[in-house]
Amino acid sequence: MSTTLPDYQNDTAYHRPVMLRECLEGLDLQPGGRYVDVTFGGGGHSARILERLTTGHLYSFDQDADAEQEAQKLARPQFTFIRSNFRDLYTALQQRGALPVDGLLADLGVSSHQFDTPERGFSTRFDGPLDMRMNAEDGDTSASDIINEYSEADLHRIFGMYGEVTNARTLAATVVAARRGQTISTIAGLKKAIASVTPRGKENKYLAQVFQALRIEANDEMTALQEMLTQTAQVLRPGGRLVVMSYHSLEDRLVKNFIAKGKFFGEVEKDLFGRTNVPFDALTRKPVEASDEEVALNPRARSAKLRIAVKNE
């Protein structure tokens, strides 16, 4: 009897990647191929891709200093770590003579390590500073800046759009009222400030939506995602694979529309003969979801949706 565990059981909490087997199959890995992991995170997917390469090469992107440190453990001639936002995809690969590539993986979730590090401010489970920046060294807007400096109208917009919070208008007004007396700079401080509008019995889900909205805004995630996806059409060779895993409906909608239409909004464009000219063909008509067994081991897999496409000739 084999004692080999499923791929999702073989990793530590830091490295535990979601739907690892499905992602690797989606990439259609070839030992001599050239691949990109635009979201290195804890390195779980990258490590397994490298195991399957011989003369091939993997380029992994991440703007997080912790990810850069973790990437040093994978040092080998077949691996290049690029400390950069994935919105710089094309330029970074072009500078390294690494175009075109055979497959590209994007796992859009926050890594387990980021969630489990209180001082990063990503998780509602701990107290810590309201930060949430993927790259805390670059001076970008933090979650605290958003909470304390954004107008009530802008807070209403991001809570409603990025968090899909049902009482977004009331929440924004509550935040503005609370910050008049003091700066809200910690997770505990924010929880206390909005306790009166947090639905009883649904606290965890509600706070997760609020934190999601702040994280997306702090890191300009929706714009960065659109820029990265647009560049995949230039980066991948004909027949190359695009594998994208998202964790909330906003991301999944952008990925779905891009694969189906070559654009994020509006209808697919046709030429004078009624033919479409989209860069990708979807290999998954519906998103792939994690098995019940994997979700039981890793609850963060519950919301993951995986889409796979192939670059047109």
N, C-alpha and C positions, 0 to 999 in steps of 0.2 A: 504494500500500500504506500502511495506517495505521501510524503509529509510536507510537500511544497504548499505554502500558503498562497491564497490569492494575492495579487499585487498590492491591493490596498491594505493588507495585513502585515506587509513586510517592512513598514517604515516607522520611524519614530514620530512622536507628536510634532517635532519641528519639521520633519520632511514629508509628513503624510500627504501625498497628492491625491486629489479626487479623480475618480474614474481613470486611473493610470492605464489600465489595459486598453480601454476604449480610445484613449488619446494616442497611445503608441500605434494601435492598429489603424487609426485614422490617418496618421502621418505616413503610413506605408513605408516604414524605414528601410533603407538600403545601406549596407555596410560602408559603401563608398560615397554616400550622399552628403549633401550640405544642408544643414537644418538650422532653424532659429527658434529659440524659446524666448519670447519677448517679455516674459514675466517669470524671472528666475525664482523669486521668493525664497523659500527654504531649500531649493535645489532638487526637490524630489523628482520632478519630471525630467530635468536636465540630466541627473545622474543615471536614470534608466535609459535615456536616449544614448548617452555616451557608451553604455554597456554594449550597445548594438552596433557601434561604429568601429571600423577598422581603419581604412584610409580616408574616411569621411571627416567632417568637421561640424562642430556645434558652436553657434554664437548665441550667447545668452545675455539678455538685457535686464537691468534693474537699476533704479536710481537710489535704492536704499543702501546705506552704509553697512548695515548688518548683513544684507544679502551679498555684498562684495566680500565681506569677511568669510561668509559661509562658502562662497565660490572658490576660495583658495584651497579648500579640501578636495576639489575636483581637478586641480591643476594637472594638465597633461597636454601633449602636442595637439591633440584633436579638439581642444577646448579653448574658446576665447570668451572672457567675460567683458561686457561693455557697460560701464557705469553711466547709464543715460536713460532718460525717459523713452518709452517706445515710440513716441511721436517723432523721434529722430531716426527712425528705422532705416530709411533709404540712404540717407547721407552717411550714417555710421557704417553700413555695410559697403557702400561704394568706396569709402575711404580705405577700407581694408581689402579691396579687390574681391569681395565675397558675393558678387551677384552673377547670375541669379541663384536662387536657392530651391531645394527640392521639397521643402516642407516648412511650415511655420505654425507654432503652437502659441496660443494666448490663453492663459488661465487667469481670468479677470478678478478672482477673489483676493481678499486680503489674506496674507499667509498666517498660519497658526501662530508662528512666532510673534508676529506683529500684534495679533489679538491678545496673546498671553503675556505681553510685556506692558505692565501698568503705565510706565512713563511715556509710552507712545500715545496713550489716550484713545485707542481704537475701541476698547471693550467697555461695556456697561457694568461688567462684573467687578471691576476694581475702581478705586479712587486713584486719581492721578491728574496731571495737567491736561487741559483741553487742547491737544495738539492735532493729531490725526494727519500730519503731513507725511507722505511717503518718503520725502527727502527733507529731513528736519534741518539740514545744513544750508539750504539755499535761500532762507529768508522769506519764503512764500507765505501766503496768508494761512494762519492756523485756524482751527475751529474756534478758539477763544476770540480771535480777531473778528470772526464772522458774528459770533454771538453778541459781542460788545459794540461793534461798529456798524454793522449793516442796518439799513433802514427797516422799518417795520414791513414795508411793501416788499423789499428784497427777501427778508426772512420768510414772509408768507409764500413767496414764489418758490424758494428752494425747498421749504418743508413740504409744499404741495407737489411740486414737480419731481424732486429727487427722492423724497421720503414717502410720497403718496400718503401723507398724514391726513386723516379725515377732518380734523379740526385745525388745519394749518393756520387759518386767519387768527383764531383765538390763541393758539400757541405763540404766534409771532407777537401779538399784543402782550401776552403774559411775559415773554422774555424781555421786551422793551421796558415794561413796568418794573420788572425785577432788577434790571441793570441800572436803573436810575439811582438807586441807593448805594450800589457797590459793583465792582467789576466781578464778572462771573468767569473764573479762571480754572476751575477744577470740575471733574466729572460729578463729584458729590454736590458741588455748588449748583450745577445745572439741573441735576435731578431734583434738588430741593426747590429751585426756582420754578420748575414746571410741574411740581407735584400736584397742584390743584387742578390741572387740566389733563393729567395722565389717567387714562381709564383704569378703574379698579378691576383687578383680575386679569388685565391684559398688559401689565406694566412692561414685561420683558419685550414683547413684540413691538409695543409703541416706542419704547426707548431705542430699540434696534432701528426702527424707521427714522427716528430723529437723528441718530448717530450716522446712519447711512447718508442722509441728506447733507450733513455737515462734512463728512469725508469726501463725498463727490464734489462738493463745491470747493473745499480746501485744495483739492488736487486737480481741479479742472478735468475730471475724469471723462465726462461725456465728449468734450471737444478733443481730448487726446485720443480717445478710442476712435472717433471718426477719422482723425488724421492718420492714425496707424492703419486702420482698415483700408483706407483709400490707397495707401502706399503698398499694400500687399499685392495689388494688381501689377505693380512695377517690379516687385521684388521676386515673386515666384515665377519659375519657368513654366511654360505650357505643360500641363499634366501634373504640376506641383500641387501639394495638398495644403489647404487652409483648415486649421483645427482650432475652434474658439469655444471656450467654456465660460458662460456667464452665470451670474448669481441673482440677478433681479431683472424685472420685466423691461426696464428702460434699456439696459445693455442688450438683452436678448432681442428686443425689437430692432435695434440698430443693426445687429449682426444679421438677423433674418432678412431685413430689407436690403442690406448691402449685397448679400449673396444672391438674392432673388432678382434684384433690380439694378445693381451696380450703383445705387444711390440710397440715401437714408430717408428721404421724404418724397412724396408724390408717386406718380405712376411710372412704370418702366418706359423708357424712350424707345421709339421704333423709327426705322428709316422709311423712305418713300414706298418701299415694297412691303411694309408691315413686319419687317424682320427686327428682332431685338439684337442688341450687341452688348451683352453683359459679360463681365470678365470671368465669372465663375458659374459652374453647375453644382447645385446642391447634391450631395450624396446622402444626406439625411433629410427627408421631407418633414419629419417631425424631430424635435430635439431629443437626443439620447439622455436618459436620466439614470441616476445611480440606483443600484439594486437595493432592496430592503436590507440585505445583509450588510452592505457597505454603509448605509445610512445608520444602522444600529451601532456600527463601530466608529463612525465619524459623522456626527449629526450635521456638520457643515455641508455635507454632500447633498442634503435634502433639497436644497433650492437650486442645485447646479443643473444647467442645461447645456448640452454639448452639441454643436453644429459643425459639420464637416463638409468641405466643398473642394472641387478640383478646378484648377485654372484651365480655362479654355485654350485650345490651340490657336 
